[in-house]
Amino acid sequence: MKTRKFYSLILKFFILTVFYPAVLCSIGESHNINRDYLTGNIDFVLDESYLVLSELNPDCLPITAKFPISPGKVVDRFDIPEHISDYNFKPLNGILGAYENVTEEAEKTLQQQESPADNLSSQEQEKELLLCGDNNNDPQFCMDIKDIADKAAGKSNIKNLVGVYVKELKTGYEFGINENLTVFDEYDGNTDGYFRAASVVKLQMAYVAYRLIEKGELSVDKTYYDNVTNQEFMLLPTLHKMVSHSDNNLFNTMLRLIGRERTNRILEEYGILNSPVYGEISPAVGYSRENNIKRHGTTKVGGKITPKDMGKILEDVYKEKDENYYMECLNRALVANVYNSRIPAGFDYKYPVAHKTGTADSAGAYNDAGIIYCKNPFILVVLTKGESSANAQKYIRELAKELTAYMDKRASKTGQ
C-alpha cells in the first residue's frame, strides 16, 4: 500500500511540474497566443474519453487541448462536466473536487424534480405526432425529412416520444415532430414545454442576458458580485463559459442576477412562448430545493422547453450574428461547446456546429440543439424523454448524419 502511495505521489509531481507546463507551452505555441494569457486557473473537463484543458483568452474564447484518458479516471479538478453522469460519476459538494458513484437516493431525488404532469395519454401523443411539418410550404421537403427521421428512429430503436425541429435557413422550410408539444402542470397552473431542458436551459439564459445587454439593462463593463458563490464576475467571459463548458454555477449565478420573472419576460418578448425558465440547477454551490423556493418561488429546476422555441433562439443567432455583436458572441460560445458526441459526431465533425447539449439521465433526457454550418446551413433540435442514453444519442447522430447529407445535396437549390 505504501509503495502504491509513493508511486502515486511521484506521478502527481510529474504531472504538475513537467506535463502541465509543457502542455501550456504547446497550447500557446500552436495557437500563437502570448503565454502570459495562459496564467491563472486551468479548467479540467471530462469530454467523453478525453481530458480537455481549457483557458479563456482576452477575447473570451477558449484555448483547448484534448488528451485521451479512461472514462471516470480521477483528475484533480473538474468544472462540472455535463456528461460525467454517463460514466456513473457525479461531483461531490456541488463544484470542484473528487467524484463518487451516484447513489440510488440521489437518482430518486433527481426524479422527484420532474413535474407530476409530464405524462401524456396515448391519444395526446398521437395527436402531437400528426403535427409534423405543419405550416411547411414545401410538402416534398417535409416528406423527405420525415422519411429520414423515421429511418433514424428505426436504426436507433427509439421507444419513447421525441421532439424534433428542423429548419433550412436559406429557404425557411421547416419540419417538426412534437415541435410545439406542451403540458399543463397542475402543480402551479402553468403550461410548459413537454421536454426537460437540462443544460439546454443555458442557451435560453445566455440569449436573455445578451438581449438585456443590448437594451442597456446589463453592462459588459461592470463587475458584478454573487453572494452565494462569493465571486465577482463580468458578463462576457461568464456567459461564454456558461455555454461552452455548460457550467451550472454560472447559470445559477446569472439566474440570481437577472431573476426568473425578468428572464421569462424577455423570452416572451422575443417570441419564446412555451419554454419558461424556473429555478437553479444542480449540482452547484448553494443549490437546494428550499433555496429555489426562497429565491425563485418554485421547486422546479431549470426549465421545460419545446423544440421549436429552441429553434427560434438559434434562428435569431444565425440571422443576427453578422450585424449584432452579442448574437455573434453567443454563436461563438455555441461553436466552442466542448461536448460534441451528438450532432457533430453524426457527420464526423466535418462542419462547425453552434450547439448546446443537455443531459438528465434520471429523466431520459439527451438533448442537442444547434446550427449546422454545412453547405446549406440548417437548424436541428432533438429532445428526448424516458429514453436510454445509447438509443437517444444514436438517434441524434443518425439524424445529424442523414440530414446533413440531404441538406448538402440541396445546396444548389438554395443558391449556395
LUMDREN-595477 format. One line per 5 residues: their letters; for each residue y, z, x of C-alpha. Coordinates in steps of 0.25 Angstrom, whole numbers. Each point is the difference from the previous one (the first is absolute). Example, Ala and Ser with C-alpha at 12.3 -4.5 7.8 and 13.67 -1.06 7.14 Angstrom:
as) -18,31,49 | 14,-2,6
END
This chain:
mktrk) 0,0,0 | 10,4,11 | -4,-14,7 | 4,-7,-13 | 13,7,-1
fysli) 3,-3,15 | -2,-15,-2 | 8,0,-13 | 12,7,7 | -1,-11,11
lkffi) -1,-11,-10 | 13,5,-7 | 7,2,13 | -3,-15,4 | 5,-5,-14
ltvfy) 13,8,1 | 3,-3,14 | -5,-13,3 | -5,-8,-12 | 12,2,-10
pavlc) 11,-2,11 | -7,-13,4 | -1,-4,-15 | 15,2,-2 | 4,-8,12
siges) -9,-11,-4 | 7,0,-14 | 13,0,6 | -3,-12,9 | -7,-8,-11
hninr) 11,1,-10 | 11,-1,10 | 5,13,-4 | 8,10,9 | -9,11,3
dyltg) 11,10,-4 | -3,-3,-14 | -14,5,1 | 4,14,2 | -2,11,-10
nidfv) -12,2,-10 | -11,-10,0 | -8,-1,-13 | -15,-2,-1 | -6,-7,-12
ldesy) -14,-3,-3 | 0,-14,-5 | -15,-3,-4 | -7,0,13 | 13,0,9
lvlse) 9,10,6 | 14,-5,-2 | 12,5,9 | 13,-2,-7 | 14,2,4
lnpdc) 13,-4,-7 | 10,-8,8 | 15,0,-3 | -1,-11,-10 | -9,9,-9
lpita) -12,-9,4 | -13,6,5 | -6,-3,13 | -15,1,-1 | -13,-1,8
kfpis) -14,1,-5 | -12,5,7 | -15,0,-6 | -5,14,-3 | -12,5,-8
pgkvv) 5,4,-15 | 2,14,-2 | 1,4,15 | 10,12,3 | 13,-4,6
drfdi) 11,10,3 | 10,-5,-10 | 0,-9,-13 | 12,-4,-9 | -7,1,-14
pehis) -9,-13,1 | -2,-5,-14 | -14,-4,2 | -5,12,7 | -8,4,-12
dynfk) -8,-13,1 | -7,8,11 | -1,13,-8 | 11,7,8 | 13,5,-4
plngi) 12,8,6 | 0,15,2 | 12,7,-4 | 7,-12,-6 | 5,-8,12
lgaye) -3,-1,15 | -13,7,6 | -15,0,-1 | -8,-6,-11 | -12,6,-8
nvtee) -10,-6,-10 | 5,-1,-14 | -5,11,-9 | -6,-2,-14 | 11,10,-4
aektl) 11,-9,6 | -5,-12,-7 | -1,7,-13 | 15,4,2 | 4,-14,2
qqqes) -8,-5,-12 | 7,11,-9 | 13,-7,4 | -4,-12,-8 | 6,-1,-14
padnl) -10,3,-11 | 6,-12,-8 | -5,-10,11 | -13,-5,-8 | 1,-13,-8
ssqeq) -9,-3,-11 | -9,-13,2 | 9,-7,-11 | 12,3,7 | -6,-5,13
ekell) -4,-13,-6 | 14,-2,-6 | 7,2,13 | -10,-9,7 | 5,-11,-9
lcgdn) 14,1,5 | -4,-8,13 | 10,-11,2 | 9,4,-12 | 13,-8,0
nndpq) -4,-8,12 | 6,-14,0 | -12,-7,7 | -13,1,-7 | -8,-6,11
fcmdi) 6,10,10 | -4,11,-9 | -14,-6,-1 | -2,-2,15 | 5,14,3
kdiad) -9,6,-11 | -12,-7,6 | 3,5,14 | 1,14,-6 | -13,-1,-8
kaagk) -7,-4,13 | 6,11,8 | -5,10,-10 | -14,-5,0 | -1,0,15
snikn) 5,14,2 | -7,6,-12 | 12,5,-7 | -4,9,-11 | 12,6,-6
lvgvy) 14,-4,-5 | 9,-6,10 | 15,-5,0 | 4,-13,7 | 13,-7,1
vkelk) 3,-13,7 | 13,-8,1 | 2,-13,7 | 14,3,5 | 5,-15,1
tgyef) -4,-4,-14 | 1,14,-7 | -14,-3,-6 | -8,13,-2 | -13,6,-4
ginen) -4,14,-4 | -12,8,-4 | 4,13,-6 | 14,-2,6 | 8,8,-10
ltvfd) -11,10,-4 | 6,13,-4 | -6,13,-6 | 7,11,-8 | -1,14,6
eydgn) -1,11,-11 | 3,10,11 | 15,-4,1 | 1,-11,-11 | 3,-11,10
tdgyf) -5,-14,2 | -5,-2,14 | -6,-11,7 | -15,0,-1 | -3,0,15
raasv) 2,12,10 | 10,-5,11 | -5,9,11 | 9,-4,12 | 5,-13,-6
vklqm) 10,10,-6 | 7,0,13 | 3,-15,-3 | 8,5,-12 | 7,11,7
ayvay) 5,-9,12 | 4,-10,-11 | 8,10,-7 | 6,6,13 | 5,-13,5
rliek) 6,-3,-14 | 8,13,1 | 5,-3,14 | 5,-14,-6 | 7,8,-11
gelsv) 6,9,10 | -7,12,-6 | -7,3,13 | 5,-3,15 | -7,-5,12
dktyy) 10,7,9 | -3,14,-6 | -9,10,6 | -8,6,-12 | -7,14,0
dnvtn) -13,3,-7 | -2,15,-2 | -15,-1,-2 | -4,-6,13 | 13,5,7
qefml) 2,-13,6 | 13,-9,1 | -2,-15,-3 | 7,-13,-1 | -3,-10,-11
lptlh) -4,-13,8 | -10,6,9 | -6,9,-11 | -1,-11,-10 | -7,-9,10
kmvsh) -10,10,5 | -3,5,-14 | -4,-14,-4 | -6,-6,13 | -8,13,3
sdnnl) -2,5,-14 | 6,13,3 | -2,10,-11 | 10,10,5 | 11,-10,1
fntml) -3,-5,-14 | 1,15,-5 | 13,1,8 | 6,-12,-7 | -4,4,-14
rligr) 6,14,3 | 13,-7,4 | 1,-10,-11 | -7,8,-11 | -10,-5,-10
ertnr) 10,-3,-12 | 9,-9,9 | -12,-7,7 | -5,-4,-14 | 14,-4,-5
ileey) 2,-10,12 | -14,-5,-3 | 3,-3,-14 | 14,-6,3 | -7,-10,9
gilns) -11,-4,-10 | -11,9,4 | -3,6,-14 | -15,5,0 | -1,6,14
pvyge) 6,14,1 | 0,9,12 | -3,14,-3 | -3,10,10 | -3,3,15
ispav) -13,-4,6 | -10,7,9 | -4,3,11 | 14,3,4 | 9,12,5
gysre) 4,9,-12 | -8,-7,-10 | -6,7,-12 | -2,-2,-15 | 9,12,-2
nnikr) 11,-6,9 | -1,-13,-8 | 3,7,-13 | 12,7,6 | 6,-12,7
hgttk) -4,-11,-9 | -4,6,-13 | -14,-6,0 | -14,3,6 | -2,-15,2
vggki) 0,-6,14 | 5,-13,5 | 1,-10,-11 | -8,-9,-10 | 3,-15,1
tpkdm) -3,-14,-5 | -3,-12,9 | 12,-8,-6 | 10,11,3 | -4,0,15
gkile) 1,-15,0 | 14,1,-5 | 4,9,11 | -7,-9,10 | 7,-12,-6
dvyke) 14,6,1 | -4,3,15 | -4,-15,2 | 12,-6,-7 | 11,9,6
kdeny) -5,3,14 | 8,-12,6 | 13,5,-6 | -2,15,-2 | -1,8,13
ymecl) -7,11,-7 | -11,-8,-7 | -2,-6,14 | -2,14,5 | -10,2,-11
nralv) -7,-13,3 | -1,4,15 | -6,13,-3 | -11,-6,-9 | -3,-10,10
anvyn) -1,11,11 | -11,7,-9 | -11,6,9 | -10,0,-11 | -6,-15,0
sripa) -14,1,-5 | 2,-6,-14 | 9,-12,-2 | 3,-4,14 | -15,1,4
gfdyk) -4,-10,-11 | 6,-11,8 | -3,6,14 | 15,3,2 | 4,-14,0
ypvah) 13,2,-7 | 10,11,0 | -1,9,-12 | 11,9,-6 | -8,10,-7
ktgta) -3,15,-4 | -13,6,-2 | -4,12,-8 | -13,8,0 | -5,11,-9
dsaga) -15,2,2 | -2,10,-11 | 6,-10,-10 | -7,-12,6 | 14,-6,3
yndag) 0,-10,11 | 13,-8,-1 | 8,-10,7 | 13,-7,-4 | 6,-11,9
iiyck) 7,-13,3 | -9,-9,8 | 9,-9,9 | -10,-12,0 | 4,-15,-1
npfil) 3,3,-15 | 5,15,-1 | -6,8,-11 | -1,14,-6 | -13,7,-1
vvltk) -1,14,-7 | -14,6,-2 | -2,13,-6 | -14,7,-2 | -5,12,-8
gessa) -13,7,1 | -5,-10,10 | -8,2,13 | 7,-2,13 | -9,-10,4
naqky) 1,-9,-13 | 15,2,-1 | 3,-4,14 | -9,-12,0 | 6,-4,-13
irela) 14,0,6 | -4,-7,12 | -8,-11,-8 | 12,-2,-9 | 10,-1,12
kelta) -9,-10,7 | -2,-9,-11 | 14,1,-6 | 6,-3,14 | -9,-12,2
ymdkr) 4,-5,-14 | 15,2,2 | 0,-7,13 | -6,-12,-7 | 11,0,-10
asktg) 11,1,11 | 3,-15,-1 | 2,1,-15 | 10,11,2 | 8,-7,10
q) -5,7,12
END
